[in-house]
Amino acid sequence: MPSLRPVALLVLAALPLLFTSCAPTIDRSNQMVVSVRDQKLLLVREGRPVKAYPVSTSMFGLGSERGSNHTPLGKHVIAKKIGAGAPEGMVFKSRRSTGHIIRPNTAGRDPIVTRILWLSGEESHNRNTFSRCVYIHGTPAEHKIGRPASYGCIRMTSKDIVDLYERVGVGTDVKIIRGSLNTTSEGRTYYARLSDRLRPNAMRW
């Protein structure tokens, strides 16, 4: 009977490659800064500001207390991405597509729609962010974007969350701050470039 040892050795040698190919790619190129004061999310790629989106944080204030419906401050990462390929307005319940699509600003409805970026806290005070199910997600209540109106999550229009979802990956750093984007170097750079861009005859960046 032939020895199985050479075959076993080949299988063992291939295991690291199998696990490597199955592991998700961690996005270290992108970062996000969410300003509660400005109600904006700034996307930064390799240290350069890329785009700012209007958002809506919690109507109940800031914090990490369980059951508080507060938006947590501090350092986070995107732990999971949910909803790839779903049409805008697709309703999600318990992070699963319901098959029902809702139009923006439909009266009486305020579900999670379109895409979900599930956050995980990186600091001692916000370690429960993931278990609290705090997301960056789409909302049909788009008329409320730009002011605190959520139940703890960070809300975006469907169009904007689709755009952001395609730009970032699992592992992207997300920093939620109380103050203005102008208190960060990335924010100051973004606003300075935006100001230059709005000047007559200014070059686009």
N, C-alpha and C positions, 0 to 999 in steps of 0.2 A: 504493500500500500504506500503510495507516494507521500512524502512529508508535506504537511500544510504550513510548515514554518515560513517559507518564502512568501506565501500568499498573505499570511497574518502580518508579516513585517511590512508588506506593501500597504495593507489596509491601515496599519498604525501610522505609517508615514504620511498617508493621505489625510488623516483626521484633522490636523491643523488647517489644511487648505479648505476642507469642508466647512469647518466652523468659521473661518475667516470670510468665506463667500456668503454665508448665511447671516453674518452679523450686520446690523444696520450701519450705514455710513453716518458718522457723527459730523454735524455741521459746525465747524469752528471758524468759518469765514464771516458769518453773519452775527450781528448782535442787534438787540432792540432795546430802546429806552422808551418807557411809557411815562408820560408826565400827567399826573392827576390834575395839577393846576391848569395846564394847557388843554387837557383832554385830547392829547395827541400821542401817537406812537411813531417814533422815529426809527427807521431801518438803517442800520450802519453795516457796511461791508468792508472788511479789512481796514477798519478805522476811518472810512470815508462815508459821510452821510449820503444816503441814496434817495430816500423818499419819506415823507411824513404823511400819516393818515389820521383823520379825525376818529376819535373813539368815544366810548361811554363807559365810565367806571361806576362803582357802586353808589347808589343813592343813600346808602346807610353809613358811608364813611370808610375809614381805613383801619385795617387790623387783620389779625390771623385767628381770632377766636372762633372756635367751632360753633356753628349755628348763628353766627353774627351777621352773615351776608355782607361782610366787609371785603373790600379789595385789599389783598396783602401787599405790603411794601417789600422792597429788597430784591435780592438776586434770585432768579429762577432760571430754569431751562425748559425748553419744549421737550416733554417726555414722550408724547404720542401725537401723531397726526391722523385725523379721522375725516373721511368724506371725500377722498380723491375721486374726481370724475362725476360727482353728484351735480345735478343742475342747480342753478341759483334758486334759493327759496325752499330747497328740500328740508323737510322737518326731521329733526333727530330727537329721539327719546331714549334715554339711557345710552346715548352714544350710538344708537342704531337708526338707520334710515327707516322712516315709516312709510315711504312711498308717496307721501302727501306733500305737495308743493304749495307754498303760501306766498302771496304777493306782498311787496313792501307796503308798510303802513296799513295793513288790514286791521280793521277795528276789532278790538276784543281779543286779539291773539298776540302772544309774545313768546313763542317757543324759540329754541336754539335751531338755527337753520344754516345750510350751505356748507360750512366747514368748521372743524374743531381743532384747535391747537391746545392740547392739555398740558398745563404747567405743573412743574415740580419745584418746590422751594429748596434753596441751597444753603439757607442759614437756619440757626437754631430756632428763631422765632417764627419762621414760616415753613417748617418741615412738613406741616400738615396740609400744605396747599394742594398736593395731589389728592389726598384722601378727601379733602373738601370739594373736589371736582371744580376747581377754578380753571376756566378756559379763556382763550381768546376765540371768539366765535361770531358768526353772523347773526344778525337780528332783523326781523321784519319791521321793528319799531325804528325805522331809519330817521324819522323826524326828531328823535330824541338824541341822535348822535351829536356829540359836541358838548354834552352836559351830563353830569352824574345821573344815571337812570337805571343801572343794572342791579342785580342781586348778588354782586361780588365779582362776577366775571368782567372781562374786558370785551365790549361789544364793538362790532364794525358793520358797515354796510356789506351786503352780499358781494358786490363788485370788488370792494377793497379786500375782504378776507380771501377771496379767490386769488387775487393778485399777490397778496402776502404769502399765502399758502404755497404758491408755486416758487417763491423766491427763497424760502427758508426750509431747513430740515430739522430732524430730531437732533437735540443737543445744542440748538441755538440758544445763546444766552439772552435772557430777558430781565432787564432791570426796571423795576417799578419805583418811581420816585414821587415824593410829595410835591416838590417844587417845579419850576418851569424848566423847559428844555434849555433855556438860556443859562442855567446854572451848570450845564455840562459842556465840555469842550466840543463834543459832536454837535450839540444843539446850536452852539454859537456859530460853528462853521456852517451849519445848514442855513441858518437865518442870514448870515453874511452873504452866502452865495445866492440865496433867494433874493436878497435885496439888490445885489449886483445884476441878477438876471432880469429884474423888473425895471432897471434903468433903461432909458431910451438908447437904442443902438448897442445894448450890451450883448456880449457873446453868450450863447447858450452853454450850459455845463451839464 
